[in-house]
Every structure is written in structure tokens, then in C-alpha cells.
């Protein structure tokens, strides 16, 4: 086991089970990890979506009964987790509606009328049917951390083996000519058993259905074996082997991806591969499923993939809105400035831009949009350093309205790029106004800064603005996140997408449909 930083700074790079030790004060506690002794990863890719299942084993080799946390770094959505602890304990998660959750709490309270007065060391509420674990209000693991799933569980006795099964779904990034599958499988020293190399502990099997034959598969991180199914549908199975050396990469490699310990035979590295969807034109595929109980009901998933090459590129107009309110003082504003500088570096000569630094007041770099030439970009980077956060509040609607006024008059493709922690009081009114503006051409790209960011508001704003949203907590990810966001604004292939379906009760997600 190895000690790390405290929980507020701990950044897992692989599926990990850890526990804390130290003083009563949270900041004085240290993190120790339990060694992983087996991990099998199964991935099913359907064009732009991956369904991932992880099955692993960890054993408590200490002399103490531990309260542990399972952590998994992923931007995906966890569908379920099942833990087998020792010989006779099983813990499982389930996704429930808000109404069902409230009803469950009421049942627990009805079955345990004295629960509020009884404080036990395990903090368990016992009912007739099951044991429900309710975290304490001050539990640090209740804090939402983007791209990190955490599940606390307790009473792991000495010698107990923890068998874990976790399933999650993750949308795949499209970069250059292929979709990217990326699995967090770098195990720092102390997180994996030392008696075997990485490729004897970790096994990855990936089944790729690109819905097109002759898809090119490229893995720059690991040696792989591929096998195509004989049914002619283009389904390919990929199995992982040993890690490749760190310098081995190719044209599909995404920029600013962290490469870790040079002793990769022990620590391993993130598993990354790409697969192409070969076509010189825009492709559409549909998967349909009928409800077994109701033949008139069902669901479908429509995949639209851009062409391999584009003959034209378009000029774009960007209006960057940089939050400098009191809540952004210190590290958040420094990270926001770094993100803005990275965005400016990514502009093309055919683009135009402007910048607004705002709190309850607004300061504009220029009165209107200006060309993205070297002189303007350099002067803008110098200009922004003079406007540091003060104690002002956050008035976001005024700079958004001004930006829309400028962008809607432009002949270029218009984008608002909002960099903020989202700490605004009238977020509902802002979203309603964007939703009501049916003729708006401008797309919204939002980047949230910090672990206390109002992530839901920024995601909703970008959704209504037919754009994209991302959030960054760890400073080493700032460049990658901004690059990813601006790639979404690279060259729209299809805009103002509509789906025509006949029926009275139809749900479409996401809606409005974003650009391709």
C-alpha cells in the first residue's frame, strides 16, 4: 500500500479501492490503496458509444477492518456497481427516480422511528428487507467531482476479498478520422500487486461495431490482436497485450494526453485506440428495438458520422466571456486565463473574435469583432492580465446579450465561449431566454472551472444553445478540455438538424439536436 495526498487532492488514474487513515481533521488524513490483483475490461462499441464493463478483485491484507471507497475516473455514466465482500456480503447500486428515492427514505424512517437518535459506528439504518447506507451530511464523498465516480462502503474485514463489477456507458470523441476509445488503466506504484506485470493482471477485450466494413483500427498504447467476425457485418474483436513504449504514437493521438510512469511494464498506461468509419460522405445508421410487452412502443438510436475529408472550411466568429467575479479569485481565475489563452492559440486566420471580462460590470477587449491575426491575439493576452477578479457579483445576462448582438450580425459561424464557475443567481431566466430565441444562429460552448462549478446550469445552457459543455477540475487537464471544446466548433457538417417521426408520444434526446 502507498500513501498519497488527502481526499481533496487525490486524483485516481485507474479503477481503485482506497481507505483513509490519520487524525480526526479531514485535511490531516492520508489515503492508502488496496492492491488490485485482477482486472478484466470488456468494451462494446457501437459507432460513437461505448458500453464498458469492468470486473476486478482486491484483497484487504491489513490487520484492520476498513471503510473503503471505490473510485473510477470516467466522463461516462455509471449504470450499476456490484460488490461481493468476503463470503457473504453483497452490495449493489441502482438508478432510481427522485420520487422512488423519496418514498424509500420514508419507508426507512417508518421502519426505524428512532433512527435519528441512534448513532452507530457503521451509520447503518436497518430495515426488514435490506440494509441502506446513508452517508453523513459532512461526508466529503458527497461532493460532486466531474469525471470521477466514487462509492463508499464499509466493514471490510482483514483477509476479505472484494470482487467488483461495474458497468458504465460513455460517448466517444471523434478526432481526425476516427472515434477514440480511452480507458484509465495507469496503475501508480502501490495500487497493483507487485508479483506480476501489468499485462498479466489487466486484460482488455473490445468488440467494435462501426456499422461499416473495413474499419481501420489503430492502437498506439498497447500491442493488440484483432479478429473479424465471419458474418460480414464488420464487427471486430480486439484483445490487449503488453504496453508499447511511451514514444510510440501516431496521427490519431489526441494532444495533451498524459503519459505516465516510464516503468510501464509494471504500472501500465491508459488503453487507447481509434477506429475509422470510412466514407467520403455523411453516413447515417439506425438501431431499432421494439418493446416486447407493447408492439406499438419502442426506441431507436440514430448515429450520424461526418465524412472522412472535408473540401471546405468556414470562417468562425468567437465571443469569449471570461468570468472575473469574486467567486473566481485565485486558482479558478488563473485556470480560466490559461484556458482563454489556449483558445486564442487555436484560432485560425480566417476567424474573428472578441473578449469580455465580466463580474457585475463588463470590460470589452474591442467594441466589435476583430480579425484573429497575430497582433490582435498578442495584445489580447496582455490586456486580459490587467483585469483580475475583485469582489464583484456575477451578472451574466448582460455580456451574453451583447455577444449575441454582435455575433448574430456576422456572416461567419457564430460561437459564444463562456468560461466561468457558473455561480450566478438567475440561471433559470438566462436559460429560458436562450430557449425562447428560436431564430438564434449562435452556438454556446461552456467550460466550467473548479470543483464547485454550477455544472448543471452550464450543461443546460450549451444544450439549449445547440453547443457543447465541459468542465475542468485538475489543472493538467485544462489544455485538453479547451482543445476538445474548440474541436466541437471546428467545421460543422450539418446544422439545424431535425428528425421527422410520426406519433403522438415521442421523446427525442438530446433536444435541441446539436450540430454534427
N, C-alpha and C positions, 0 to 999 in steps of 0.2 A: 504494500500500500504506500501511497505517496501523499504527502500533504501539499495542499495548494492554497490559493487565496481564499478569502471569505466568500460567502454566498453572493454578495453584491458584485464581486468581480469575476466570479467563476464562469468560464466560457467553454463548455464542452465541445469537443470536435468529433465525437463519436457517441454511439449509444453507451450510456454509462450508468452505473449504480453507485451512489456515494452516500456518505454519512458525515455528520459534523461532530467535532469534539472541541472542548475549550471551556471558557468561562461562561457566566450567565449572560453577559452582554453579547449581542449578536455580532458586533464588529470584532470581538476577540476570538470568535470561534474559527476553527480551521477545518478544511474539507479533506477527507480521506476517501479513496476509491477502493471498491472491491474489484478484484481481478476478474476480467472476463475470460472464460475458459472455452467458450464455443459460441459462434455466431453464424447463422445461416440467413442469407438475404435473398428473397425471391421477388423479382420485379416483373410486372406485366405492363407493357407499354402499348397504348392504343393511340397512335398518331401523336397527339400533343399532351396526353395524360398518362401518368404512371401510377399504378397501384402497387404499393410496396408492403411486403410482409417480412418482419424480422423475427427470428427465433433464436434465443440465446440462453446461456447458463452462467450464473455467478454463484460462488460459494463463500459464505461467511467463515473465514478462517481465523477470526479473532476469538477471544475468550469472553466476549461481551454480547449481550442481546442488543441489537441495533435498531434504531429508527432510520430508515433509508429513504432515498429519493431516486426514482428512475428519471433520467433526463435524456432527451433526444433533440439535437439541433436540426430543425427542418422548417421550411416555409409552408409545408403541406398541412393538411387537415387530418388529425388523428381520428380514426374510425372506432377502434377499440384496442384495449390493452388487457391481457390476462396474465396474472402472476400465480404460479404454483410455488408455495413457500414450504419447504420441509416436506413432511409426509402427508399432511392432512389439511393444509390451508390453501384456499383458492380465493384470489381477489380478481374482480373483473370490472371493467368500466362499461358504461352505456351512455349513449346520447339520448337525452330526454328533453321534452318541450318545457317551456317555462311553467306552464300550467301543471304538468305532471310533477315537476320538481317541487312546486309549492304544496301540492297535495301530499307528496312524500314527506315533506317536513312536518305537515300537520299530523300525519299518521304516526310519525316518530314521537311527536310531542304528546299525542293521545295515549300511546303505549307506554310513555315514560314521563308521567306528570311531574316527577321530582327530578328530572334530568338536569334542570338548571342548577339545582342545589348540590348535585353530586359531581364532584370533580375527581376523576380517576387519572392515574398516570398515563394510561393509553388514550384517554379522552374519547372513549367509545360510547356510543349510545346503543343499548341492546334492545332489539325488538323480537317478536315471536319468530319472524321469518328469516331475518338476516341481521348482520352487523353493519351499521352505517357509520363511516368515519367522517366526522365533521371537523375541518381544520379550525384552529383557534383564530380569532379575529386578527391577531397580530402576526400570523404565520407569514413569513417572507415569501413563501412559495405561492401565495395567492396573487402576488403582484404579477401582472401580465408582462412578459418579456417576449417581444416579437421573435419569431423564428426559433423559439425554444419551448418544447413541451416538457413539463415537469409533473411527476406523480409521486407524492409522498406515501409511504406505507411503513408500518412499524412491526415490532416484536419479531425480528429475525434472530433466532437463537443461534448460538455457536454451532458450527457444522451444518447449518441449514443450507441447502442448495436452492437457489432461486431460478426457476425456469420461466422465461418470459416470452410472450408472443405479442407482437404489436403490429397493427395494420394501419396504414395511412395512405392518403391519395394526394398527389402533387402535380400541379400543372408544369409542363416542361417549357423552358426557354427555347426560343428559336434564334440561333446565332449563325450568321453567314448562310450556310447551305444545309443546316441540319438541326434537329432537335437534340438537346443536351440532357443526358441523364447524369445526375451528380448525387453520390451517396457519401455522407460524412463518416468515413471509416479510418481516420487517422487516430491511432491509439497512443497517446503520450506515455512515456515510461511510467510504470506503476498502475496502468489501467488494464493490462492484459497479463496473463500468465507468462512467466519468463522461460518456461521449459520448452516452448515451441515457437517457431517463426510465425509471422502474421498469416501467411497463406495456408498454414495448417490449422489455424484457429478460425479464420474468416473465409467463408465461401459465398460467392455471388452467382446467382443464376438469373439471367434476364431474358425474357421472351418478348420479342419485338414484333408488333403487328403494325406496319406502316401503311397498310391497306394499298400497297403498291409493290409489284415485283422488282427485283434488282435494287433494293435499297442498299446504299453503301454504309457499312458500319465501321467506325474508326474509334479505337480506344487507345489513348496516349498515356494512360496511367498504369495499365496492367497488361500482362500477356493474357490472351484470351483464346478460347476455342469456340468456333461457331458451327452450327448445324442447321441447315434449312429443312423445314418440313416438306414432305413429298406431296402435299395436297395442292401445290401450285398457287397457294394464296399469299405467298411471300412472307410467311411467319418464320422468324429466325430465332434460335435459342443461343444465347451467349453464356459461357461459363468462365469464371475468373481463374487466373493462375497467380504467379508471383508478380510483385510490383516491378514496373520499369524504373530505370534510373530517372532522377528528377529532371535532367536536361532534355529528356525525350518528350517532345510535344509537337503539335502540328497546327495547321491552319484553323482547326476548329477550336483551339484552346481559347477560352474566354480570358480577357485581360484581368489582371489583379486578382487572380485566384491564388490563395495562399498555398504554398508548397512547404512542407513541414520538415521534420527531422531527417537529416541525411541518412540515418541508420534505418532505412525504410524496410529492410527485411524483418525487423522487429516491430517497428511502430506502424508499418503500412502507410497508406496515404489515401486520400479521397478517391473513390472509384468514379471515373468519368468516361463517358463515351458519347458519341454522336451517331445519329443515323439520318440519312437523307431521305427526302420524299421527292424522287426525281420526276420533274415535269417542267416543261417550258411554259406552262400556262397555269393559271389558278385552278386548284383542284378542290373538289368538294366530295366528302364521304359522309354517309349516314349509317348509324347503328340504331335499330329499332327493336323495341321489346314490348310485347302485349301483356297486359295484366291477366294472370291466369284465372282470377276469380271474376273479372269483368272484361269480356272481349271488346267492349267499346271504349276501354280505357287503356292507357299505356304511356310509354315515354320514348323519346328518341334523342340521340346526341348527334349534332351536326359538326363535322370538322371541316374547316376551310384552311388550305395551306397555300402560302404565296408561291409564285414561280421561282425557279432557281436563279434566274437572272432578270434584271430589270433594265430596260433600254433607256429610261429617262429618270432623272431625279428632279425634285422640285425645290425651289427656294422656300424657306420657312421663316416665320416671324415668331420670336420668343419674347415674352414679357416675364422677367423673373421677379418674384415678390419675396423679399427676404425679411423675415420677422426679426426685429431687434427690440422687442418688448422686454419688460422686467423679468419675465419668466425664462428668457433666453440668456441671462447673464452667465458669463463664464464659459464652461466647456461646450454647452449647446450652441452658442453663437460661433465659437471657433470652428466647430464641426460644420455648421451651416455655411460659414465663409469658405471653408475648404470645398464643400460641395458646389458652391456657386462658381468658384474658380475652375473646378473641374468641368463644369457645364460650359463655361465660356471657352475653355480649350477645345471643346468638342464641336463648336460651331463651324459651319462651312462659309467660305467667302460669299456664297450666294444668299446667305441668311441675313436677317435683320434682327435687332434686339433692343431691349431697354431693361433697366433695373430700377426697382423701387425698394428702399429700406423703410419699414413702417413699424410704428407702435400705435399710439393714438394720433400720431401725425404721420405724414408721408413725405419722403425726400426722394426725388427722381434724379437719375443719372442724366437724362436728357429730356427735353419737353416731348419728344416723339421718338419713334423707332429710328435707329441709325444702322448703317452697314456694319457687318461683323468683320471689319478689317483689323489689321494688327494694331494700329494706333488706337482705335476706339476700344479694343479689348484691353490693351495695356493700361490705358487711362482709367478704365472702369475698375480694374483690380486695385489701383491706387486709391481711387475715390471711395471704394467701399470700406477701406481700413479706417477712414475718418469718422465712420458712423457706428460706434459701439453701443450696445444696449444701455438704456438708462432705466428709470423706474416707471416708465410709461405702461399703459394698458395696451390691449391688443384690439385695434379696430381694423378688421379685415375686409369689410364690405366696400369701404371707400377705394382702396387700391385695386380691388378686383373690378369694380365698376370702371375705373379709369383705364385699366388694362384692356378691358373688353371694348371700350370706346375706341381705343387706338387700333386694336387688332381686327375688329370687325370691318374697318375701312381698308385694311391691307389686301392686296391681291395675292399675297403669299399664304402658305398654310399656317394658320394661327395657333399658338400654344401659350397657355399660362403655366408657368412652372412655380409652384408655391413651396417654399422651404420654411418650415415652421415646426413648433411643438404643438400647434393646434389648440393652445389654451385661449379660447375665445368663448364669450358668453352667448352670442346669438347665432350659434352654428345652424340651428334649425331654420332660421329666417334666411340665412345665406343659401342653404341647400334648396329651399323652396323657390327662391328667386331664380336660381340656375335651372331648376326643373321647369319652371313656367316659361322660360325663354326658348320657345320651340324653334326659332329661326337662327339660333346661335351657331356659328361655324366653329368657334374656338373650342379646342380640347384642353382639358385640365390634367396636368401632371403634378402630383403632390409627393413630396418627400418629407416624412416625419422624422424629427430629430429627438433622440433621448428615450429612456425607458418610461417616462411619464407622459409620453405624447398622446394626444387625443386621436388615436389611430382610427377609430370608427368614423369620426367626422371626416377625416382626410380621405378615407376609402370611399365614403358616400359621395363626397364632392367630386372625386375623379370619376366615379361611376356615372353620376348624373351628367358630368361633362364629357362623357364618352372617351375618357383617357385612361390613365394608369396611375397606380399608387404604390409606394414602397416606404419602408421605414428602416432607420439605421440606429442601432444602439451602440455597437462596438466600432471604435474609430478606424480600425484597419479595414472595415467594410465600406467606408464612405465612398471611395472611388468606384468600387464595383457596383454599388447601388445606384449612383448617379449615372454611370455608363449604361446600366441596364434600363434606367428610366428614359434616357435620351435615345437609346436604340428603338424604344417603342415609338418614337416620333421620327424615325429615320426617313422612311418613304412609305406613306400609306398606299396600299394597293387597292383596297376597297374602303369606301367611306359611306356613311348614311345607310348602313345595311339594314334591310328589313326581311322578315320571314313571314311568308303568307301561309297560314294554316286555317282550315275550316273547322269550326267547332264553337260551342258556347263556353266551355270551361277549359281554357288553355293558359298554362303558365310558361313564360319564357325567361330563362336565366342564362347569362346576365341580361338585364334590360335597364336602360337602352343598350343595344349591342355595340361594343367598341369597334373601332376601325381595325382592319387587318393590316 
